[in-house]
Amino acid sequence: MSYDNVSVKPETRNHKGFFVQENDYKLMQIDASGWALICLDDAVCHYVDPDDLLASNDPSNGME
């Protein structure tokens, strides 16, 4: 995925199993183990499954 700004699908969980707040995030990287690092700001970041990401400008966000 080559989008800088992404959102997450409803009920997305991070690598620790906690729900991630639905919001717009910046995609920082996808690491070798397959987790996508997304950040809300300088203090709030999550590792999530890349399949749970949506392009923020995608009109179908939340419609799946």
Rosetta blueprint (number, residue, H / E / L):
1 M L
2 S L
3 Y L
4 D L
5 N E
6 V E
7 S E
8 V E
9 K L
10 P L
11 E L
12 T L
13 R E
14 N E
15 H L
16 K L
17 G L
18 F L
19 F E
20 V L
21 Q L
22 E L
23 N L
24 D E
25 Y E
26 K E
27 L E
28 M E
29 Q E
30 I E
31 D L
32 A L
33 S L
34 G L
35 W L
36 A E
37 L E
38 I E
39 C E
40 L L
41 D L
42 D L
43 A L
44 V L
45 C E
46 H E
47 Y E
48 V E
49 D L
50 P H
51 D H
52 D H
53 L E
54 L E
55 A E
56 S L
57 N L
58 D L
59 P L
60 S L
61 N L
62 G L
63 M L
64 E L
